[in-house]
């Protein structure tokens, strides 16, 4: 696909440049060979927050299942796996959404809708990344390998949901928080109620932060027919996100209780709880840059929960 044959965008080049979240000044992009740059942008290497959001539940599950400090090797495996599989998910999402992306100002300059990479080349790249992800997964125990293979279903289903339902964020939650199950399974070789509760907590967390993220595109989404909770909830978004975050905290605390996490876990959770309260109180749903900023800061919430789990197991 060349630029001339790329899907038509209703936005001017100035509008697209102003709205885009692509970071061409990222050091990784600036110093990478020119031929690599479209592929690195396709896997969002310039915006790694999504990889961190995918990684945090992996580390939560690992920390909660550990009797003491989490295993450094497992954490490193999940780190690599999260960055590779988040990249693969982005490639698949962009293949599926290429026509929608061309009509939304924030996404119109992505490599596929802008014509920098053909669909065929993107699909080859997706398969290569999945192969790398499989090699990483094979470093874990057999039970965890099967749990990890099952994660492909929500990964494949999620990109299509915005066409049919107003809550595609729920399906993103199914995919992005599978790591809570993986982390526990990698340590214990089985699953139980505790990682299940942690997984549900992650789903509600995703419903919150991805609805904030979706408010960036709500005007374009209405025009092109994309469904999201941002479009559906409108002015009621703040109380709903508050509800999602309250359920996030309750399920995290319940998971810690069922897993017999030490007493120090509970006071250590005060800081991440305050972080969510601050998000709900201060986010400006009519300011795209503020929505993006609040979305990115959920990485910090995830890390604070991880620290609380570690503290609960080592104190």
LUMPABA-899935 format. One line per field, with one value per residue: z negated, y, x of N, C-alpha, C in turn. Coordinates in Angstrom, 3 decimals. Layout:
N
n_pz	[Z,...]
n_py	[Y,...]
n_px	[X,...]
ca_pz	[Z,...]
ca_py	[Y,...]
ca_px	[X,...]
c_pz	[Z,...]
c_py	[Y,...]
c_px	[X,...]
REM end
This chain:
315
n_pz	[0.000,0.884,0.086,1.628,2.044,-0.443,-2.984,-2.821,-4.667,-6.662,-7.809,-7.912,-7.181,-9.120,-11.260,-11.819,-12.545,-14.832,-16.521,-16.723,-18.610,-18.213,-18.830,-17.327,-18.101,-19.896,-21.406,-20.694,-18.203,-16.765,-16.590,-15.415,-12.482,-9.386,-7.848,-9.737,-11.311,-10.718,-11.513,-14.189,-15.139,-14.568,-16.454,-18.652,-20.041,-20.709,-22.540,-25.302,-27.412,-27.244,-27.200,-29.781,-31.185,-30.442,-31.543,-34.344,-35.688,-35.346,-36.983,-39.374,-39.843,-40.052,-42.282,-44.296,-44.492,-45.484,-48.149,-49.802,-48.283,-44.838,-42.105,-40.264,-37.697,-36.613,-36.598,-34.711,-32.415,-32.083,-31.652,-29.134,-27.617,-27.867,-26.519,-23.930,-23.255,-23.650,-21.592,-19.419,-19.695,-19.166,-16.465,-15.277,-15.997,-14.564,-11.958,-11.763,-12.324,-10.372,-8.479,-10.091,-11.626,-9.776,-9.616,-11.986,-13.730,-15.631,-15.060,-12.382,-11.260,-11.774,-10.884,-9.054,-8.145,-7.084,-4.984,-5.133,-5.697,-4.284,-4.489,-4.203,-4.842,-7.457,-8.607,-8.357,-10.054,-12.458,-12.867,-13.172,-15.576,-17.310,-17.237,-18.517,-21.000,-21.713,-22.044,-24.316,-26.136,-26.354,-28.181,-30.622,-33.087,-32.156,-32.685,-32.841,-30.255,-28.803,-29.902,-28.997,-26.210,-25.972,-26.204,-23.709,-22.618,-23.818,-22.921,-20.130,-19.777,-20.909,-19.184,-17.412,-18.824,-19.209,-17.118,-17.641,-20.335,-23.118,-25.068,-24.569,-26.118,-28.164,-26.953,-26.261,-28.848,-29.519,-27.922,-28.597,-31.251,-31.674,-32.505,-35.300,-35.945,-34.659,-36.024,-38.640,-38.045,-36.991,-39.244,-41.107,-39.618,-39.238,-39.352,-41.330,-43.606,-44.454,-42.354,-40.455,-41.538,-41.481,-38.748,-37.990,-39.334,-37.795,-35.371,-35.978,-36.557,-34.009,-32.640,-33.774,-33.214,-30.420,-29.495,-30.181,-28.400,-25.967,-25.752,-24.388,-21.702,-21.320,-19.816,-17.099,-17.075,-17.265,-14.784,-12.919,-13.706,-15.751,-18.691,-22.202,-25.776,-26.484,-24.633,-25.148,-27.916,-28.347,-29.985,-32.364,-32.908,-34.957,-37.604,-36.947,-36.365,-38.867,-40.214,-38.864,-39.691,-42.474,-42.668,-41.582,-43.619,-45.778,-44.862,-44.565,-47.241,-48.292,-46.903,-47.978,-50.644,-50.422,-49.460,-51.653,-52.179,-53.957,-56.810,-56.245,-53.653,-53.464,-54.646,-52.815,-50.507,-50.609,-49.296,-46.402,-46.281,-46.881,-44.657,-42.605,-43.458,-43.110,-40.297,-39.445,-40.495,-39.215,-36.418,-33.185,-31.022,-28.646,-27.650,-25.646,-25.922,-28.690,-29.325,-28.087,-29.594,-32.196,-31.673,-31.065,-33.556,-34.960,-34.846,-36.993,-39.138,-38.841,-39.419,-42.060,-43.319,-42.849,-44.443,-46.945,-47.187,-47.227,-49.568,-51.414,-51.404,-52.279,-54.625]
n_py	[-1.203,2.189,5.700,7.128,5.315,4.913,4.739,7.251,10.287,12.454,14.622,17.441,17.700,19.253,19.066,16.344,16.134,17.695,16.265,13.686,10.943,9.863,9.620,10.985,12.025,10.311,8.648,6.021,5.819,7.887,7.061,4.609,2.510,3.861,2.258,0.606,2.136,2.549,0.039,-0.117,1.986,0.931,-1.100,0.445,1.300,3.737,4.625,3.303,2.864,1.228,-1.305,-1.429,-1.386,-3.825,-5.436,-5.005,-6.530,-9.086,-8.953,-8.423,-10.870,-12.590,-11.511,-11.767,-14.515,-15.316,-16.392,-14.279,-12.342,-11.629,-13.786,-12.923,-13.768,-14.656,-12.231,-10.823,-12.372,-11.969,-9.234,-8.991,-10.532,-9.073,-6.671,-7.594,-8.961,-7.008,-5.322,-7.027,-7.232,-4.589,-4.387,-6.260,-5.081,-2.670,-3.603,-4.647,-2.350,-0.468,1.066,2.551,3.921,5.637,7.640,8.958,11.591,11.371,8.905,8.744,9.009,6.697,3.839,1.963,3.075,5.451,4.575,3.739,1.140,-1.937,-3.975,-6.683,-6.879,-6.010,-8.085,-10.235,-9.314,-9.313,-12.093,-12.887,-11.601,-12.908,-15.429,-14.948,-14.265,-16.756,-18.259,-17.000,-17.591,-20.343,-20.644,-20.987,-22.964,-25.984,-25.860,-23.098,-22.395,-23.431,-21.851,-19.383,-19.729,-19.753,-17.091,-15.989,-15.942,-13.753,-11.731,-11.755,-11.347,-8.847,-6.430,-6.331,-5.696,-3.041,-2.481,-3.583,-3.434,-1.184,-1.356,-2.034,-1.823,-3.661,-6.088,-5.530,-5.479,-8.206,-9.230,-7.702,-8.211,-10.811,-11.582,-11.608,-14.119,-15.630,-14.881,-15.863,-18.616,-19.218,-19.233,-20.966,-23.115,-23.739,-22.650,-20.584,-19.247,-16.732,-15.560,-15.371,-13.435,-11.300,-11.012,-10.201,-7.754,-6.375,-6.209,-4.412,-2.204,-1.687,-1.029,1.450,3.049,2.822,3.874,6.542,7.035,6.667,8.949,10.791,10.472,10.734,12.456,12.032,9.303,9.117,10.158,8.330,5.954,4.298,2.412,3.011,3.182,5.794,7.242,6.216,6.710,9.445,12.435,11.120,9.779,10.215,9.360,6.663,5.765,6.140,4.156,1.875,1.975,1.748,-0.882,-2.125,-1.731,-3.069,-5.725,-6.216,-6.018,-8.116,-10.269,-10.229,-10.858,-13.477,-14.761,-14.751,-12.625,-10.669,-8.419,-5.871,-5.280,-4.018,-1.303,-0.403,-0.216,2.163,4.377,3.754,3.730,6.399,7.544,6.716,8.013,10.663,10.695,10.348,12.645,14.777,14.455,15.785,15.432,16.659,17.475,16.379,15.971,15.919,13.661,11.694,11.970,11.218,8.597,7.467,7.650,5.549,3.490,4.051,3.624,0.847,-0.034,0.774,-0.874,-3.325,-2.963,-2.837,-5.462,-6.846,-5.785,-6.756,-9.426,-9.597,-8.211]
n_px	[0.858,0.612,0.973,-0.821,-2.853,-3.867,-6.455,-9.002,-8.841,-10.825,-9.659,-7.422,-3.878,-2.646,-4.465,-4.258,-1.551,-1.567,-3.265,-2.234,-0.843,1.573,5.023,7.414,9.800,10.860,13.592,14.217,12.996,14.241,16.922,16.816,17.257,16.081,14.349,13.262,11.615,8.751,7.742,8.456,6.924,4.454,4.243,4.061,6.368,7.264,5.485,5.335,3.548,1.268,2.397,3.410,1.006,-0.012,1.926,1.819,-0.364,0.762,3.035,1.702,0.340,2.537,3.901,1.920,1.663,4.056,6.166,7.571,10.182,9.435,10.340,13.158,13.876,11.431,10.050,11.550,11.083,8.341,8.386,9.695,7.909,5.501,6.066,6.571,4.147,2.221,2.974,2.433,-0.330,-1.071,-0.351,-2.102,-4.536,-4.354,-4.377,-6.976,-8.468,-7.894,-9.372,-11.139,-9.222,-8.109,-9.971,-10.044,-8.650,-6.519,-5.396,-4.849,-2.320,-0.979,1.088,-0.219,-2.852,-1.816,-0.352,2.302,3.055,2.129,-0.850,-0.307,2.452,2.326,0.858,2.624,4.628,3.202,2.810,5.474,6.120,4.381,5.517,7.959,6.920,5.858,8.197,9.216,7.151,7.472,9.461,8.357,6.486,4.610,1.830,1.403,2.070,-0.112,-2.149,-1.261,-1.508,-4.251,-4.804,-4.793,-7.336,-9.001,-7.286,-7.542,-10.268,-10.924,-10.325,-12.516,-14.764,-15.600,-17.215,-19.651,-20.558,-21.101,-19.237,-16.423,-14.185,-14.435,-13.772,-11.179,-10.195,-10.417,-8.361,-6.031,-5.493,-4.896,-2.460,-2.460,-3.389,-1.439,0.934,0.523,0.178,2.691,4.279,2.998,2.034,-0.619,-4.108,-6.290,-8.778,-7.754,-5.979,-7.998,-9.736,-7.974,-7.635,-10.232,-10.270,-8.376,-9.765,-11.872,-10.294,-9.206,-11.577,-11.988,-9.564,-9.341,-11.696,-11.344,-9.223,-10.586,-12.111,-10.641,-11.201,-13.916,-15.621,-14.898,-15.414,-18.199,-18.904,-17.767,-18.867,-17.894,-18.120,-18.057,-17.464,-17.021,-18.507,-21.052,-21.537,-21.070,-21.834,-22.113,-19.828,-17.848,-18.927,-19.310,-16.697,-15.594,-17.017,-16.026,-13.355,-13.602,-14.526,-12.293,-10.359,-11.622,-11.655,-8.915,-8.064,-9.586,-8.469,-5.880,-6.496,-7.602,-5.370,-3.791,-2.029,0.392,-0.119,0.930,0.364,-2.138,-2.093,-0.200,-1.629,-2.931,-1.767,-1.923,-4.740,-5.412,-4.292,-6.037,-8.365,-7.587,-7.296,-10.003,-11.206,-9.895,-9.636,-10.162,-12.611,-13.105,-10.768,-8.413,-5.646,-5.310,-6.812,-5.244,-2.920,-3.817,-4.554,-2.023,-0.806,-1.807,-0.063,1.622,-0.126,-0.473,2.127,2.394,0.503,1.734,4.052,2.803,1.868,4.288,5.405,3.568,4.240,6.867,7.282]
ca_pz	[0.000,0.850,-0.531,2.515,1.931,-1.832,-3.202,-2.874,-5.977,-6.572,-8.528,-7.239,-7.724,-10.359,-12.306,-12.170,-13.262,-16.160,-17.340,-16.806,-19.827,-17.813,-19.307,-16.379,-18.740,-20.800,-21.127,-19.987,-16.812,-16.147,-16.348,-14.703,-11.016,-8.813,-7.380,-10.906,-12.067,-10.638,-12.268,-15.604,-15.430,-14.506,-17.727,-19.686,-20.857,-21.134,-23.609,-25.987,-28.568,-27.072,-27.608,-31.242,-31.670,-30.238,-32.433,-35.772,-36.236,-35.410,-38.194,-40.520,-40.078,-40.508,-43.646,-45.217,-44.648,-46.037,-49.596,-49.916,-47.094,-43.577,-41.380,-39.298,-36.353,-36.151,-36.311,-33.452,-31.344,-31.865,-31.083,-27.694,-27.009,-27.804,-25.479,-22.633,-22.965,-23.474,-20.231,-18.500,-19.798,-18.463,-15.027,-14.887,-16.151,-13.477,-10.732,-11.820,-12.430,-9.468,-7.852,-11.152,-12.024,-8.759,-9.761,-13.312,-13.654,-16.475,-14.565,-10.924,-10.834,-12.084,-9.667,-8.056,-7.461,-6.353,-3.812,-5.290,-5.732,-3.702,-5.375,-4.088,-5.625,-8.864,-9.050,-8.506,-11.266,-13.578,-13.073,-13.684,-16.988,-18.046,-17.350,-19.579,-22.233,-22.037,-22.569,-25.692,-26.936,-26.550,-29.305,-31.838,-33.275,-31.151,-33.004,-32.469,-28.788,-28.352,-30.299,-28.085,-24.881,-26.035,-26.128,-22.315,-22.292,-24.038,-22.106,-18.773,-19.805,-21.350,-18.189,-16.680,-19.699,-19.100,-16.053,-18.035,-21.690,-23.666,-26.142,-24.129,-27.208,-28.921,-26.247,-26.458,-30.195,-29.471,-27.298,-29.207,-32.636,-31.705,-33.203,-36.710,-35.988,-34.253,-37.078,-39.710,-37.530,-36.813,-40.563,-41.822,-38.749,-39.291,-39.557,-42.460,-43.749,-44.618,-41.070,-39.780,-42.062,-40.983,-37.338,-37.944,-39.714,-36.627,-34.366,-36.375,-36.383,-32.581,-32.317,-34.177,-32.518,-28.978,-29.229,-30.166,-27.137,-24.850,-25.664,-23.419,-20.340,-21.359,-18.736,-15.866,-17.194,-16.936,-13.337,-12.119,-14.155,-16.715,-19.985,-23.384,-26.988,-26.489,-23.855,-25.794,-29.241,-28.237,-31.202,-33.531,-32.945,-36.217,-38.626,-36.519,-36.570,-40.318,-40.545,-38.368,-40.516,-43.790,-42.514,-41.407,-44.942,-46.584,-44.395,-44.901,-48.675,-48.492,-46.422,-48.979,-51.828,-50.101,-49.275,-52.947,-52.168,-55.292,-57.238,-55.698,-52.339,-53.544,-54.673,-51.604,-49.445,-50.747,-48.256,-45.108,-46.379,-46.758,-43.261,-41.836,-43.872,-42.435,-38.877,-39.260,-40.850,-38.434,-34.968,-32.371,-29.920,-27.419,-27.312,-25.163,-26.461,-30.086,-29.322,-27.770,-30.741,-33.277,-31.224,-31.212,-34.973,-35.521,-35.030,-38.355,-40.026,-38.752,-40.115,-43.495,-43.770,-42.877,-45.643,-48.117,-47.243,-47.669,-50.994,-52.172,-51.472,-52.838,-55.949]
ca_py	[0.000,3.457,6.771,7.512,4.355,4.791,5.157,8.707,10.884,13.718,15.658,18.031,17.253,20.002,18.465,15.036,16.349,18.241,15.282,12.391,10.619,9.284,10.394,10.849,12.464,9.269,8.284,4.745,6.080,8.768,6.384,3.350,2.618,4.448,1.214,-0.028,3.064,2.280,-1.169,0.238,2.796,0.030,-1.828,1.478,1.335,5.124,4.848,2.005,2.762,0.067,-2.485,-1.415,-1.751,-5.267,-6.083,-4.884,-7.699,-10.213,-8.771,-8.583,-12.296,-13.165,-11.043,-12.305,-15.959,-15.576,-16.342,-13.441,-11.534,-12.316,-14.306,-11.936,-14.346,-14.607,-10.837,-10.467,-13.062,-11.269,-7.925,-9.176,-11.019,-8.010,-5.705,-8.234,-9.277,-5.759,-4.906,-7.887,-6.835,-3.312,-4.655,-6.890,-4.061,-1.696,-4.277,-4.740,-1.016,0.465,2.008,3.465,4.757,6.673,8.679,9.564,12.462,10.893,7.648,8.764,8.950,5.402,3.321,1.311,4.012,6.477,3.947,3.454,-0.308,-2.637,-4.935,-7.960,-6.795,-5.921,-9.413,-11.015,-8.800,-9.818,-13.505,-12.966,-11.220,-14.001,-16.504,-14.542,-14.397,-18.180,-18.667,-16.487,-18.358,-21.696,-20.638,-21.180,-24.346,-26.419,-25.348,-21.680,-22.334,-23.611,-20.643,-18.330,-19.967,-19.376,-15.628,-15.567,-15.712,-12.352,-10.859,-11.716,-10.887,-7.454,-5.348,-6.304,-5.412,-1.654,-2.433,-4.225,-3.138,0.087,-1.603,-2.787,-1.787,-4.911,-7.118,-5.176,-5.931,-9.647,-9.497,-7.012,-8.622,-12.253,-11.763,-11.920,-15.572,-16.150,-14.672,-16.834,-19.961,-19.405,-19.499,-22.068,-24.238,-23.967,-21.448,-20.689,-18.087,-15.474,-14.929,-15.042,-12.145,-10.299,-10.843,-9.375,-6.394,-5.778,-5.893,-3.159,-1.161,-1.375,-0.310,2.834,3.825,2.866,4.816,7.852,7.091,6.753,10.301,11.557,10.290,10.556,13.187,11.286,7.986,9.284,10.401,7.147,4.816,3.452,2.373,2.968,3.669,7.251,7.710,5.781,7.290,10.900,13.223,10.229,9.007,10.328,8.421,5.283,5.439,6.006,2.823,0.882,2.000,1.200,-2.335,-2.518,-1.785,-4.115,-7.042,-6.375,-6.305,-9.460,-11.220,-10.276,-11.567,-14.898,-15.273,-14.663,-11.625,-10.129,-7.219,-4.637,-5.047,-3.160,0.118,-0.065,0.046,3.500,5.269,3.552,4.135,7.852,7.847,6.568,9.101,11.876,10.583,10.567,14.019,15.822,14.254,16.668,14.586,17.449,17.840,15.136,15.814,15.521,12.262,10.868,12.033,10.407,7.211,7.035,7.571,4.280,2.687,4.289,2.896,-0.570,-0.293,0.940,-2.099,-4.340,-2.733,-3.210,-6.925,-7.264,-5.420,-7.694,-10.743,-9.583,-7.558]
ca_px	[0.000,1.331,0.201,-1.914,-3.948,-4.279,-7.845,-9.181,-9.074,-11.554,-8.919,-6.270,-2.589,-2.410,-5.297,-3.690,-0.292,-1.883,-3.978,-1.561,-0.098,2.855,6.167,8.518,11.039,11.315,14.984,14.244,12.632,15.249,18.192,16.594,17.359,14.865,13.437,12.640,10.772,7.304,7.417,8.545,5.735,3.307,4.157,3.952,7.576,7.423,4.509,5.368,2.658,0.410,3.162,3.442,-0.326,-0.115,2.888,1.523,-1.055,1.712,3.832,0.802,0.134,3.810,4.171,0.937,1.877,5.395,6.382,8.765,10.446,9.127,11.493,13.646,13.840,10.045,9.710,12.201,10.356,7.073,8.722,9.914,6.680,4.496,6.409,6.400,2.755,1.481,3.279,1.679,-1.731,-1.231,-0.289,-3.358,-5.578,-4.249,-4.816,-8.432,-9.085,-7.210,-10.304,-11.565,-8.089,-7.895,-10.989,-9.901,-7.470,-5.416,-4.821,-4.727,-0.919,-0.382,1.741,-1.080,-3.761,-1.064,0.250,3.732,3.211,0.989,-1.512,0.407,3.688,1.945,0.443,3.863,5.263,2.394,3.126,6.842,6.098,3.723,6.499,8.877,6.155,5.772,9.515,9.282,6.194,7.994,10.403,7.573,6.031,3.639,0.494,1.384,2.071,-1.496,-2.882,-0.839,-2.085,-5.665,-4.903,-4.935,-8.748,-9.383,-6.440,-8.079,-11.664,-11.070,-10.407,-13.775,-15.903,-16.069,-18.210,-20.901,-21.018,-20.613,-18.283,-15.239,-13.205,-14.554,-13.022,-9.775,-9.860,-10.194,-7.064,-4.898,-5.245,-4.628,-1.195,-2.690,-3.472,-0.135,1.922,0.257,0.430,4.128,4.865,2.339,1.708,-2.063,-4.898,-7.215,-9.661,-7.015,-5.669,-9.251,-10.176,-7.030,-7.978,-11.451,-9.851,-7.738,-10.785,-12.528,-9.277,-9.164,-12.812,-11.784,-8.531,-9.536,-12.786,-10.681,-8.485,-11.523,-12.668,-9.868,-11.706,-15.368,-16.292,-14.664,-16.050,-19.619,-19.009,-17.422,-19.668,-17.200,-18.796,-17.192,-18.110,-16.943,-19.654,-22.286,-21.745,-21.125,-21.688,-22.143,-18.587,-17.092,-19.387,-19.087,-15.285,-15.441,-17.511,-15.069,-12.145,-13.949,-14.535,-10.892,-9.721,-12.244,-11.218,-7.493,-7.992,-10.135,-7.467,-4.821,-7.011,-7.713,-4.010,-3.100,-0.963,0.646,-0.849,1.502,-0.241,-3.325,-1.705,0.551,-2.606,-3.513,-1.236,-2.596,-6.146,-5.431,-3.981,-7.277,-9.263,-7.092,-7.666,-11.439,-11.557,-9.228,-9.606,-11.001,-13.021,-13.171,-9.392,-7.801,-4.292,-5.433,-7.257,-4.080,-2.022,-4.380,-4.431,-0.633,-0.444,-2.243,1.160,2.088,-1.030,-0.130,3.386,2.138,-0.154,2.794,4.860,2.002,1.867,5.633,5.540,2.758,4.874,8.234,7.316]
c_pz	[0.000,0.310,0.331,2.381,0.508,-1.987,-3.382,-4.295,-5.811,-7.198,-7.691,-7.876,-9.034,-11.518,-12.762,-12.958,-14.676,-17.083,-17.584,-18.141,-19.501,-18.255,-18.375,-16.988,-19.774,-20.411,-20.354,-18.512,-16.109,-15.758,-15.654,-13.201,-10.416,-8.389,-8.523,-11.516,-11.925,-11.455,-13.769,-16.035,-15.442,-15.817,-18.922,-20.590,-21.382,-22.283,-24.426,-27.126,-28.449,-27.467,-29.122,-31.820,-31.476,-31.224,-33.888,-36.333,-36.305,-36.696,-39.446,-40.861,-40.601,-41.952,-44.640,-45.490,-45.346,-47.554,-49.856,-48.642,-45.829,-42.839,-40.259,-37.870,-35.786,-35.783,-34.989,-32.258,-31.030,-31.274,-29.569,-26.996,-26.856,-26.680,-24.087,-22.311,-22.907,-22.064,-19.208,-18.503,-19.068,-16.955,-14.551,-14.947,-14.984,-12.127,-10.664,-11.694,-11.397,-8.830,-8.865,-11.489,-11.040,-8.925,-11.102,-13.348,-14.420,-15.866,-13.068,-10.427,-11.232,-10.794,-8.632,-7.394,-6.682,-5.148,-3.936,-5.275,-5.133,-4.717,-5.353,-4.926,-7.114,-9.408,-9.232,-9.799,-12.511,-13.873,-13.623,-15.172,-17.838,-18.233,-18.447,-20.938,-22.672,-22.616,-24.022,-26.600,-27.267,-27.659,-30.623,-31.949,-32.332,-31.424,-32.573,-30.961,-28.249,-28.723,-29.350,-26.689,-24.849,-25.911,-24.699,-21.967,-22.579,-23.227,-20.715,-18.748,-20.036,-20.220,-17.464,-17.507,-19.567,-17.971,-16.536,-19.397,-22.160,-24.813,-25.651,-25.197,-28.062,-28.273,-26.255,-27.834,-30.253,-28.959,-28.120,-30.611,-32.792,-32.479,-34.686,-36.911,-35.655,-35.367,-38.212,-39.253,-37.385,-38.125,-41.169,-40.945,-38.764,-39.413,-40.702,-42.527,-43.771,-43.281,-40.263,-40.225,-41.555,-39.509,-37.187,-38.327,-38.526,-35.551,-34.710,-36.247,-34.921,-32.132,-32.677,-33.294,-31.014,-28.589,-29.245,-28.836,-25.960,-24.702,-24.724,-22.049,-20.248,-20.217,-17.405,-15.903,-16.838,-15.431,-12.544,-12.596,-15.070,-18.056,-21.107,-24.585,-27.079,-25.752,-24.596,-27.091,-29.218,-29.557,-32.475,-33.717,-34.313,-37.294,-38.235,-36.716,-38.052,-40.755,-40.085,-39.270,-41.937,-43.730,-42.285,-42.758,-45.782,-46.154,-44.647,-46.375,-48.970,-48.041,-47.427,-50.218,-51.580,-49.959,-50.554,-52.903,-53.573,-55.541,-56.573,-54.314,-52.409,-53.711,-53.435,-50.430,-49.531,-49.629,-46.891,-45.136,-46.220,-45.323,-42.394,-42.182,-43.164,-40.949,-38.655,-39.495,-39.847,-36.924,-34.281,-31.103,-28.599,-26.966,-26.940,-25.773,-27.933,-30.190,-29.042,-28.949,-31.884,-32.925,-31.463,-32.674,-35.649,-35.611,-36.461,-39.373,-40.030,-39.508,-41.624,-44.079,-43.848,-44.124,-46.895,-48.289,-47.729,-49.152,-51.865,-52.344,-52.138,-54.225,-57.003]
c_py	[1.246,4.540,7.171,6.586,4.159,5.263,6.664,9.169,12.199,14.886,16.180,17.505,17.974,19.419,17.137,15.192,16.870,17.176,14.002,12.193,9.917,10.203,10.175,11.272,11.457,8.840,6.981,4.949,6.884,8.019,5.029,3.557,3.053,3.386,0.518,0.836,2.801,1.050,-0.914,1.093,1.928,-0.732,-0.883,1.537,2.735,5.474,3.571,1.843,1.557,-1.224,-2.575,-1.833,-3.242,-6.020,-6.095,-6.061,-8.946,-10.136,-8.874,-10.064,-12.974,-12.793,-11.681,-13.789,-16.295,-15.528,-15.584,-12.622,-12.297,-12.699,-13.340,-12.471,-14.305,-13.183,-10.388,-11.110,-12.344,-9.878,-8.034,-9.594,-9.940,-7.034,-6.307,-8.431,-8.036,-5.228,-5.708,-7.512,-5.537,-3.508,-5.242,-5.886,-3.076,-2.307,-4.272,-3.358,-0.017,1.482,3.016,4.446,5.892,7.849,9.400,10.339,11.894,9.697,7.662,8.639,7.648,4.734,2.682,2.304,5.107,5.899,3.631,1.958,-0.934,-3.598,-6.268,-7.954,-6.716,-7.295,-10.329,-10.607,-9.293,-11.269,-13.699,-12.625,-12.297,-15.171,-16.194,-14.679,-15.843,-18.684,-18.208,-17.298,-19.748,-21.774,-20.949,-22.632,-24.675,-25.884,-23.886,-21.505,-22.481,-22.400,-19.493,-18.495,-19.541,-17.869,-15.136,-15.261,-14.272,-11.373,-10.677,-11.097,-9.382,-6.420,-5.244,-5.755,-3.998,-1.473,-2.846,-3.792,-1.815,-0.120,-2.456,-2.797,-3.052,-6.005,-6.819,-5.634,-7.418,-9.961,-8.942,-7.512,-10.118,-12.557,-12.050,-13.426,-16.195,-16.045,-15.666,-18.247,-20.239,-19.738,-20.780,-23.291,-24.610,-22.626,-21.683,-19.403,-16.771,-14.835,-14.599,-13.700,-11.020,-9.993,-9.956,-7.929,-5.676,-5.390,-4.591,-1.981,-0.721,-0.639,1.167,3.568,3.873,3.711,6.245,8.053,7.333,8.139,11.191,11.576,10.327,11.275,12.459,9.937,8.055,9.413,9.121,5.889,3.845,3.543,2.306,3.454,5.186,7.853,7.411,6.524,8.808,11.603,12.367,9.468,9.044,9.371,6.961,4.872,5.306,4.619,1.731,0.805,1.489,-0.331,-2.881,-2.717,-2.919,-5.501,-7.265,-6.734,-7.708,-10.525,-11.364,-11.039,-13.072,-15.538,-15.225,-13.746,-11.018,-8.793,-5.940,-4.299,-3.989,-1.690,0.542,0.238,1.447,4.424,5.000,3.914,5.647,8.290,7.750,7.663,10.391,11.843,10.958,12.027,15.046,15.639,15.184,15.910,15.335,17.937,16.569,14.906,15.393,14.069,11.325,10.829,11.140,8.918,6.688,6.839,6.305,3.276,2.828,3.585,1.409,-0.911,-0.158,-0.282,-3.235,-4.189,-3.131,-4.727,-7.452,-6.981,-6.393,-9.061,-10.751,-8.968,-8.540]
c_px	[0.888,0.415,-0.988,-3.115,-4.416,-5.714,-7.937,-9.459,-9.817,-10.803,-7.751,-4.996,-2.279,-3.209,-4.724,-2.396,-0.536,-2.472,-3.189,-0.848,1.218,3.984,7.364,9.851,11.536,12.730,15.087,13.951,13.721,16.512,18.045,16.828,16.022,13.853,12.713,11.532,9.276,6.888,7.483,7.360,4.485,3.125,4.184,5.196,7.842,6.492,4.379,4.374,1.726,1.093,3.246,2.090,-0.596,0.778,2.440,0.719,-0.175,2.526,2.971,0.650,1.377,4.084,3.206,1.165,3.183,5.394,7.674,8.930,10.064,10.397,11.907,13.590,12.427,9.638,10.314,11.497,9.056,7.306,8.885,8.630,5.630,4.801,6.244,4.925,1.866,1.720,2.508,0.203,-2.003,-1.225,-1.610,-4.514,-5.559,-4.626,-6.345,-9.084,-8.578,-8.165,-10.852,-10.446,-7.853,-8.842,-10.932,-8.598,-6.280,-4.701,-4.518,-3.296,-0.226,0.108,0.822,-2.036,-3.038,-0.330,1.723,4.032,1.958,0.389,-0.770,1.680,3.388,1.555,1.643,4.575,4.526,2.732,4.530,6.884,5.427,4.680,7.516,8.187,6.037,7.085,9.663,8.364,6.722,9.043,9.700,7.111,4.868,2.236,0.378,1.397,0.653,-2.356,-2.543,-1.411,-3.551,-5.857,-5.074,-6.388,-9.175,-8.550,-7.030,-9.484,-11.763,-11.186,-11.739,-14.936,-16.453,-17.086,-19.603,-21.448,-20.418,-19.622,-17.108,-14.142,-13.259,-13.724,-11.525,-9.320,-9.612,-8.789,-5.900,-4.572,-5.026,-3.347,-1.349,-2.758,-2.118,0.896,1.761,0.619,1.921,4.818,4.312,2.051,0.239,-2.765,-5.873,-8.040,-8.893,-6.630,-6.916,-9.792,-9.270,-7.305,-9.218,-11.134,-9.232,-8.734,-11.495,-11.560,-9.220,-10.416,-12.679,-10.800,-8.756,-10.747,-12.261,-9.957,-9.428,-12.127,-11.850,-10.546,-13.225,-16.086,-16.133,-15.376,-17.528,-19.802,-18.796,-18.137,-18.959,-17.917,-17.769,-17.975,-18.049,-18.129,-20.953,-22.567,-21.824,-20.878,-21.690,-20.838,-17.909,-17.619,-19.196,-17.635,-14.983,-15.898,-16.559,-13.844,-12.412,-13.946,-13.130,-10.222,-10.296,-11.782,-9.730,-7.347,-8.519,-9.147,-6.335,-5.243,-7.065,-6.336,-3.175,-1.883,-0.836,-0.041,-0.351,0.938,-1.338,-2.972,-0.925,-0.385,-3.200,-3.047,-1.862,-4.081,-6.271,-5.135,-5.237,-8.278,-8.877,-7.450,-9.127,-11.802,-11.030,-9.288,-10.602,-11.377,-13.137,-11.797,-8.642,-6.424,-4.341,-5.895,-6.086,-3.112,-2.516,-4.297,-3.016,-0.247,-0.969,-1.102,1.669,1.194,-0.686,1.135,3.212,1.434,0.864,3.656,4.110,1.981,3.221,5.810,4.761,3.388,6.251,8.303,6.830]
REM end
